[in-house]
Amino acid sequence: MRQRLWISLLVVLTLSGCAAIGFSKYDDLFGKAQPQARLSSNEQGLGAHYLTSVKPVLDTRCVVCHGCYDAPCQLKLTSPEGIDRGLSKERVYDGTRLLAQQPSRLLYDAHTTQQWREKGFTPVLNERVQTEQANLMGSVFYNSLLLKMGNPMQQQGVLGSEYDFSLDRKQSCANMDEFSMLAKRQPHAGMPYGLPAVSPNEFNTLATWLRTGAKVAHIAPASDFEQQQVTQWEAFLNQSPLKYQLSARYIYEHWYLANIYFPSENTKKSVNFFKLVRSRTPPGKEIELIATRRPYDEPNTSRVYYRLMHERSTILAKTHMPLALNGKKMQRLYEQFIAADYQVDTLPSYQPKVASNPFKAFAKIPVKSKYQFMLDEAELIIKGYIKGPVCRGQVALNVINDHFWVAFVDPDKNSSPAVSELLLTHDNELALPASDQSNVLPISSWTKYAAHQHDYLKAKTALADKLLAQTNKVTLDLLWQGDGDNRNAALTVFRHFDSATVVKGFIGQQPKTMWILDYALFERIHYLLVAGFDVYGNIGHQLNTRLYMDFLRLEGEQNFINLLPKHARKTVKQHWYRRSHISLSEFINRNTLWGAQTGIEYVTASPKDELMTKLQQFLAPILSDKYDYRAVPELFKELNNLSSKTVNLLPQVSFILQQNADGTGHSAYTLIHHNAHYNISSLLNETGQRAYDEDTAILVPGFIGDYPEAVWYLPNQAHAVQFVSRLQQVSNEAQYRALKADFAIRRTHPQFWQYSDILHRVAKEYRGIEYGIFDYNRLENR
């Protein structure tokens, strides 16, 4: 075995010498580049070999950094299409661009490799003459691996300043003619970047694949059972009556990001996922995708069909939103949208002013039907905001606090004819920034939207006062209790600076703030941050989205505050918005909905904390205990009481693996750092609003978060005891680094990839259907 490894390394070094020759003469050496036919059968030959041997290496060693919108150089290695598309020097996430960028979504915005080349993407595979020598020498992929093998990283310790791990770091995205200069200037830039090289065996697997033409294959088709389910669901969604067409459009605009699957009794078979897409072709024919920026944009076809497309890309934790469909769910949709008493004579326009405003586009569907539909999968809908296109970037997420709970108004109390009339009458005030499309000037937008929100809240308050005229009191009975068994009725959101997570249940210690969502607020959040948000939009579109979300957050918080005694409401809100800008302070004071008296009896001097306790008790039957921080072993409970000085030094998300006493498995925990703020009303000066002395941390069982920033490994109980004791004493960077040296799996750990495999194996056990590959782009270098 050792001899084979030495031979492999010798081959690497020999090829390294060859690869240094003639980087600027590839056309002369191997001819002009042109796209190659790489897709092969998944049942035999090189295509089958790709699936069984090559893809597992790509998934576990490459996809952890190259998986999504924010992958360096837009290189997505999750699918054959992404591998063949290659690299782009353009960034998807750019909060400063003056004009909207052309989208570059796989499967949608180009259909052939040549079309991607015309859009500026350059290959990572050899596209010249297909010989073994050319396939290696002419491959950016191969030479990137080779550069790392020839310039191995240090083992252990912190990497030097030549490594830049910031998310907005400068990217080279070199093609083959530029690669020799990159290698000379940045010999440390080999792949995997800032992580140990792949093993010699893995290198040989990839090199052999590249040498033989880098053939790829799609995963096997869905099972017969799954295909039967697809047929049934497509038939249901594509019936001709206008009522069905309008309902299907509404369902699609809320589910298009979900990874749909069909649970079966045969749990041994792997599950396939599907995307609900718009197609020009009806069921039974090959899907012809309708490519638009937003899910409600003009489709330019006489009839839209809603189809289920097999998701053949590697499943990533950061974008994975599973949704189970079965006969019971279909019956529920029929009752909500088809059996409901309303008529549809014409379908709504796709004009932006209508399509971007769900209160106009879907005015004919009863409020109760729409709201119940959203509540049934409330976690999924909010995950769209958390894991959808807006999930990357501090500016996008600094509109929310680091830890808060979410509950909902009961649909029976939020869908009266009076509420429906309110939404119809004020649908213009409920218009969202996306109605202005993706190229927008943000000048005066705040004032315009503030005026609209003020008018709507004034009318909403008047209606609430009228509906509560008899008792003039609000109680917990206004809240949805999940119909007795739906755990979506209580959610927790964690913000991790520039990413976030949502889970079922009221998780952790009582948070600073809480949202209570009614239908109109829930719907606007979805159409603002998911359906209407264009990740390729210009700075004006992105800023307007951020500014508008301020109003929606304030409204959700106010719904919670209205349950407090009147004398406590202003005090609580002032604490939440300490040091806020004068314009926001005036808006808050002007729009504080003092409304009716609370009907809740309070007996303590801390009514906000008392209210949260009452909410926990009120929703206790449906609260998920999956991430109950009180369920961690006694030893680890001390980590829920760390001093702010220690917490300040922690990254946002830390995963802890402890090997079980019998050595057969691991227990997993997540240590989450909550950044405290005086307020979150500042768009560009978040640091200036940080209340560092108020930072807290929480330790929960399992995995919360998809971007681990630190990974700690505790092989036995003695290590666990020592780790907890030393972490409690950490008060400066030197102590934190010393702790990492003894207990962490750093980027430079010589067995990093073996521990990465353990981490993913344990995560699969804990997460089940929610499992996806983690993203290492935020892994700290400390």
N, C-alpha and C positions, 0 to 999 in steps of 0.2 A: 504493500500500500504506500509506504513512505517513498519507495523507489519511483512509483508512478507519479507521485506529487512532484518529486524533483525533476522528473522528465518533463512534466507539464510546465514547471517554472522555466526550464531551459528553453522550451519552445517559445514561451512568452518573451524571454529576453532576446532570442534569435529574431522573432518577428518584430520586436521593438526596433531592432537595428534596421530592418527592412522598411518599417513604416515611416522612418524618419526621412526617407528618400523621396524627393519629387512631389511634395504636397501641392505644388502649383501647376503640375503638368498632367493632371488626370485626363483631360480630354485627349492629349497626345498619347498617353499611355493606354487608355481603355476606351476611347471613343466618347461621343457626346452622350450626355445623360438623358435617359427617358424612362418614364415609369414602367415598372415591371409587374407582370401578373404573378402575384404571390399567394392568392387564396387557393387553398387545396382542400381535399376531402378530409373530413374530421374522423373518418373511419379507418384509414390506412395510410401508409407511406409517411412522407414528411409532415403532412398536416396533422396526422394522429400523433406523431412524435412531438410536434410543437405543443399540443395540448397536454400530453402526459409528462413531458420533460422540461420544455422551455418555458411555457407559461407559468408554472409554479415558481420558477426562479425570478421571472419578471415581476410577478405579483408580490413576492416577499422581499425582493431586494431593490426593485425599481419603482413600482407603483406607489410605495410608501412616500415618495416625493413627487412622482409624475402621474397624477391621477385626475386633475380637474382643471377648472378655469384658472386657478392660481398656480398651476404647475409651471416650473421654470421653463421659459421659452415656449409655452403652450404645448410642450411635448407630453402627450397623453399615451401611456403605454398600457392602457386598460383594455384595448381592443385591437383587432387587426387594422381597422380603419385609422386609429390613432397612431399606431406604429408607422404605417405607410405614409400618413400625412406629414409627420416630421416636426420641424421647428419653425418658429416665427419670432422675429425680433420685436413684434408689437405686443404690448401688454394689454391684457383684458381689463385688469383693475388699474384704473388711472383716474384719480379724482380731480385732475387738473385740465383735462382736455376740453378745448373750446367747442369742438364739433363731435357729434356722435360718431362712433367707430362702426365700420361694417362688421356684423356678427361673424363669428368663425366657429359655429357649432357643428360638431361631427354629425354626419347623416343629413343635416339640414341645409347648410350653407354652401356645400359643394358635394358632388356625387362621385367624382373620380379623382384620382391622384393628380392628374394633369390640371384639373380645375384648382386644386389646392396650390399647385406650383404657380399658377397664374395669379393666385392671391398672395404670393410672397412666401409661402412655406417652402423650406428646403429639407431634403431628405436626411435621415440618419442612417439609412441603409444604402448600399451601393446600387446605383441606377444606371451604371455603364455596363460594359460587356460583362456577362455573368460567368466569370471564371473564379476558381477558388482564391487566387491571388488578388484579383480585383475586388472580390466580395469582402475581403478583409482590409486591404489597403485603402479602398474607397469608401469605407463605412465610418461615419462619425461615431456611431454606436460602439463599434469595435475599438476604435482609437481612443475613445473616452475611457473604456475599461482598461485598455493597455496603458494609458497615461497613469492611472491609479496604481496599477501593478508595478510600474517602473518607478513610481514616486510614492511609496507607502507612507501613510501617516505615522506619527508618533503613537506609541501605545500608552494609554492612560494620560492623565493630566488634561490641561485646558489648551485648546488649539490657539495658535498665534493670530495676530491681527490680519494676516494675509487672507484669512477666512472671513467671509462676510455672510452672516446668517440672517440679516434683516430681510423682511418680506419684500421690501422695495429696493433691494440691492441691484446694482447694475448687472445686467446679464449680457453675455457675449453672444450666445446662440450661433456659434461659428459653424459655417459650412465646411466642406472638406478643403476648399482652397484657402480658408482662413485658419484652419486648425493648427498648422505648424506654428504660426505666430502665437496663437493662444497657448499652446504647449510650452513655448519658449518663455512667454511672459508670466504664465500662471501654471507652473508645473504641478501645483497642488489641486488643479481644477478637474482632475480625473473623477470618474464616476464609480461608485456612488459618492457624491460631493459631501465632504466633511464627515464621512462615515468610513469604516473599514472597507477594504476591497472585498469583493466576493471571493469565495474559496477557490482554490485551484480547480476542483471538480466542477463548480458552478461556472467558472470561467471557460473551461473546456466545453461544457454543455452549450454555452452561448456562442463560443467561437465556432464550434461545429455547425450549429444552426446557421450562423451567418455565412460560413464558408460554402454551405450547400444551397445558398440562395435565399435564406431567411423566409422559408415558406410558412404561412400562417393558416389557421383554420378557425371557424366559428365553433362555439360549443355546440353540443348535440341539440337537436330540436327538442321542444317540449314534449312531455309524455302524452299519450293518447288521452288520458284523463284531463290534463291541462288544456289540450287543444279542443276537447269537447266543451270545456268551460268557456274558452275564448269564443267559440261559435255561439254559445247560448247568450253570453253577455253582449256580443256585438249585435246579435239579433234584437235583444232587448233595447239597446241604446239607439238603434237606427231604424226604428219604425217610422212610417211616413206621417202620421198625424202631427199637426203643428205642436200639440201639447208635448209629444214625445221629443220633437226636435228642440224645443225651447228647454225642456228639462235636461236633455243630454248636453246641451251647450252649457248650462249652469253647472252640471256635475263635472264636466270636463274642466272648466275653468278653475275648479277647486281641487281636482285630483291629478292634474297633469304632471305634477312632480313626484307622485307616489310610485313606489315599486310594488305593483300589484301582484299578489300570489293567490293560489287556490289551495287551501288546506285540504289534505287528504288523509285517510286512515292509514295509508301506507307511509309511515314515518321514516322508513329506511331509504326511500328514494330522495334524491336531492331536489330541492325546490327551485323552480324557475320563476323569474320575475318578468313583469310586463309593464310597459308604459302606455297610458291612454293617450292617443295622438289623434290629430285631425288629418284626414286623408281625402284625396279627391276620388278615391275608388271605394266602392261598396264592399261589404263583407263577401268573402269568396274570391276576391281578386287581390293581386299583390298590392301592398300598401304604397300609396304615392303621397308622401308627406307634404303637408302644407307648411311652408317655411315662412313664418312671420316673427317679428321681434317679440310680440306679446301674444298670449293665447287667445285674445279677443280681437286681434287685428283683422282687417278685411281679408278674407280667404281667396277672393278672386276666382270663385268657382260657383256653379249654380246650386250645388248641394254639398254640404259638409258631412262626411261620415266619421264616426268616432270608432276608432279601431284599437285593438290591443296588440302592440308590437313587442316581440320577444326582446327582453333586455339581455344582450349578449356580452356586455362589458363587465369587467371585474367590479364587484360590489365594494364601494368605499364607505367607511363609517360616516364620513362627513357629509355625504349626500343621500344616505340610505334612509328612506322613509317607507317602511313596509305597510301595506294595506291588504287585509284579507277579504276576499270576496267569496260569497257562497249563496245558496238559495235563500237563506234568511235575509241576507243583505239586499238581495234583489227584491224580495217582497217588501222590505222596509222602504226602498226607493219607490216602488209602485204606489204604496200607500201615501207617501209624502208628496209625490209629484204627479201621479196619474189619476189616482182615485180622488184626490183633493178636488173640492168644488170650485173650479174656475175654468174660464174659456180662453183659448188662444186663437184669435182670428188672423193675426199677422205676426211675423217674426220681427224682432227689433233690428235696427240698423247696426252696421259695423262702423259707422262714423265715430271718430274718437270721442266726441262729446257725449255720445250715448254709450258706446261699448265700454268705455273706461269707468262708467258710473253704474254700478250694479242696481242702484235704486231706480234708474231709468230703464236699463236693459231688461231687467227681470221684475218689473213692477207688477206684472200680471200673476206671478207665482205668489201664493200667500206667504206672509212673513213667517208664520209658524212652520211651514214646510221647509223654507230655506234655513231657518234658525235651527230646527231640530236636526236637519241634515248636517250642519256644521258642528253642532254639539256632539252628535254621535261619534265623530272622529276629531274632537277638538284638539287633541295632542298633535295629530297629523297636520291640521290646518295651521297651528302655530309653529310646528316644525318647518313648514314652508318658509316662514319668515326667518327662522333660525338656521335652517340648512339649505335654503334656496339661494337665489342669485345674490342676495344682499348679505350673505353670511360672512364674507371676507372683508375685513377692513375696520379699523378703529373708528373712523368717521361715521361709518354706517351704523355701528352698534353703540356709540356713546350716547345714544338717545334713551338707553334703558339702564336701570340699576343692575348691580352685579348679582343680586339675589332677591327674588320676589315671588310671591304666590299669585295664582290666578284662579278666580271662581267666576260663575256665570249667573246671570239673571234667569229665572225660570221661564221657559218658552210660553207656558200658559199665561204668564203675567206680562209677557213682552210682545204679544202678538194680537192684541185687541184691535178692533176696527179703528180706534182712535190712534193707535201707534202706526198702523198702516197709513192712515191719512196724514199723520205728521211727516212720514218719510216721503210721501208723494208730494206734499205741499212744499217741502224744503229740499227737494232733490238737487236743486241748483246749489244750495249752500253746502251740500254733501259732495260736491264735485271734487275729484282728486287731481293732484298735479300731473298725472299721466295723460290727462286730456290735452295737455300742451305738447305731447309727444316727447322725443328724446333730445331735441336741441332747444334749450330754453335759456332765457336770461333771467337770473334770480332776482333782479332789481325789484324792490317793492313787493315781492311775493309774500313775505312774512305778514305785512300789513293787510294784504288782500285776504289771505287765508285766515288771519286772526279775526277779521270782520265777519267772514262767513261762519266761522266757528262760534263767534259770540252770538250771532243771530239764531243759529241752530240751538245752542244751549239755552238761550232765553226761551225759545218755543218749547224745548224739551222740559224745562223746569216748570213752565206754566201748565203743561199737560200733566206732569207728575203731581203737581199740587191739586189739579182738578180730580185726578183719579184717586187721590188720597184724601179727598175732602171730608169723607165721613170720619176717618180716624186721625187724619193728619199725622200719621206715624208710619215709619218704615221699620220692618222687622226682618229677621233672617228668613222668614217664609218667602221672601222675594227671590231667594236663591234656588238654583237648580240643584237637586240632590241626586242627579244621575239616574233618574227613574229607578232608584233603588239598587242598581247593579252596574252602572256604567262608571268606570274609574276615570273617565275623561272629565268628570265634573270638578276635579281639583288638580291643578298643575303647578309645577315649580319651574321657573326659568333661572338659569345661571348664565351670567355673562362672564366670559374669560378674556376680557379686554378687546381682542379683535376676532373672537369667535364666541359661540354661545351654545347652550344645551337646554332642551325642555324635556321634562319627565313627568310621569303621572305621580300624584300625591303631593302633600305639603311636606317638603323635604327640608330637614335641617332645623336649626334654631329659628325662632320667629324673626322674619326679615324686617328690614326698615320700612319697606312699602309693600303694597298689594294692589292688584287690579281686580275690579269686577266688571266684566264685559256684558253689555247687552247686544242685541242683534246688530244694530246699526254700527256700533263701535267695532265689533268683531269682523263684520263684513268690510269695513273701511281699512282695517289693518291688513287684511288679506289683499285687497285690491291696491293698496298703497305699496306694500313691501314685497309682494309676491307677483300677482298677476300683472300689475302695472309697472313694476320696476324693471328698467332696462340696464343690465350691467354694462352694456356698451354705450350708454348715454353720456351726454356731456356734463360738465361741472354743474350747469344750471339745473338739469334734471336731478342729479344726485343731491344737490343742496336743497332743492325744493322738497324732495322726498324726506330728507332728514328734518327739515323745519316743520313740515306738516305732522310728522310723527310726534313732535313735542305736544301738539294739541291732543292727539289721541291718547298719549300716555297720561297727560293731565286729566283727561276725561275719565279714563279707567281708574286712576287714583281717587278722583273725586267721588266716583260711585262708591268706593270703599269708605271714604271719609264721611259720606252722608249717613252712614250707619252709626256714627259716633254721636255723643251728646253735642249739642250746638256749641257749648262753651269750650269744647276741646278741639273743634275742627280747625279753627284758625291756627291754634298753637301747633298742631301736628303738621299742617301744611307749611307753616313758616320754618319749622325745623327741617323739613324735607328740602326747602329751597332757600337755605341760608346763602347769603352773598350772591344771590342771583342778579342778573342784569335788570336795570330799572324797568325796561320795556316788558320783560317777562313778569316781573313783580306786579306791574300795573295790570297785565292781562290776567294773572292769577287772582288778584283781588277783585277785579271787575267781574270775573266769571265764576267765582266761588258759589256753588249752588247750595246755599244754606238750606233751602227747601224745608221739608217737613221735619218735625221733631222725630227722634228715634223712639221706637217702641221697645227697645232693648234696655233691660235694667242693668245698670252698672253699679258695682259695689266697691271698686278699688279706685285708687288715685291715678292709675295708669290705664285709662279706658282703651287706648289703642292695643296694648298687649292683651287686655282682657277680651277685646273683640276678636283678636286672632285666636285666642284659646276657645272662645265660643264657636268660631267657625270650624275649628278642628273637631269639636264635639258634634256640631251640627252635621258635618260631612263624614263623620267617622265610619259609617257603614261602607263607604266606597273609597276610602283613602288607601292608596297603594302603600305597602310597607317594604317594597323591593329595595329602596335605598334608605331605610331607616337608620339614621346615625346612632341611635341608641342601641342598635343590634350588633355593633362591632364589639370584639372582645374587650374585656375590662382594661387590659393593658393599653389598648389603643385609644380609649376614650379620653385620655389626657390630651390628645392632639386636637380635641374640640375646644380646648381652653388655652391655646397658645397665646402668649403676649403679642401685642401689635408689633413690637420690635422684631420678634421672630417672624411673624406673618409677613411683614414687609419684605423680607428676604426671599420668600417662597415664590416660585413661579405660579401661574394661574392654575395649572392642572398638573398634579403629580400622581403617578400610578405606583402603588406599592404591591409587590408580590411577596407573599410569605409561603415558603414551602411547608406543607403539612408534615406533621410529626412522623407519619409512616413513609414519607418520601415519595408518595404516589401521585400527589397533586399539589395544587397551590390555592391559597385564598387570596382574593384580590380586594384592594381598597383604593379609593380615590380621595386625595387630599386637595380640597379646592380653596383657593385664596380669593376672598371677596374684597375688592377694592372699594373703600368707602369714599363718598363725595359729599361736599357741602351742598352741591346741587349738580344736576346733569343737564343744565341748560346752555352750556358753552359748547359751541360747535368745534372750535379750534384750540381751546385752551383747557383741555381736560386736566392736565397736570396742575394748573393753577387752582382747580376746584377739588383737589384730592384732600381728604381728611385722613391722613396716614395713621393717626393715633386711634382711629376707629376701625381699622381693618380687622377682619376676623377670618377664621378658617374653619372648615368643616371636613370631617372624615366620614365617608359613607362606604358601605360594602359594595363591591362591584365596580363598574366602570362608568363614570360620568365624564363626558367630553370625548372628542375624537382626535384631538391634537395633543398627545402627551408632551409635556415640556421637561419633565424629569421622570425617570424610572428608577425605583428603589427595589433592591432584591434582598430579602432576608431569608437565609437558608435554614434557620432554626429559631427556636424560642429565645435562646441566649442573645442572638443578634438582634431580635426584635426588641428585647428589653433594653439593650444598649442603644439601639437606634432611637427609641422614644425618649430615653433619658437625655441623650446628647442633643436631639433636635430641640427639646425644651430649653436648652441652655444657649442655643445659637442666638447671637446678637450682632454679628458683623459678617461681612462677606468672607473673611478668612476662615471663620469657624464653619460657615456654610460649605465652603469648598473642601475643607478637611472632612466634613461629614460625607460629602459626595465621594471623596477619595476612598472612603471605607465601605460605603453601602450602596452607591449608585451605579447604574449601568450607563456610563458616560458615552458620548459619541466615540471616544477613543478607546473604549474597552475592547481588548483583543477578542473577546467572545461576544461582541455586541450582537451579531446576527443570530447566534444560538439563543440568546436571551430574548431577542425580538420574536423568534419563533415560539418560545414559551409564552410570551405575552399574548400573542395572537391565539394560540391554542387555548389558553385560559379564558380569553375574551369570548371565544366562540362558545365555550361551555356556559359562561355567564349570560351572554346576550341572546343566544339562540337565533331566532329568525331576525333579530335586529343586528346581527353581527355583520361587520364590514371591516376592511383593512384600515388601520390607523394611518394618519398622516404625520410624517416626521419633520415637516418644514419648520415647526416651531420648537423642536427639541433644542434645549438651551446648551450653550457652550460655557459651562462654569465649573 
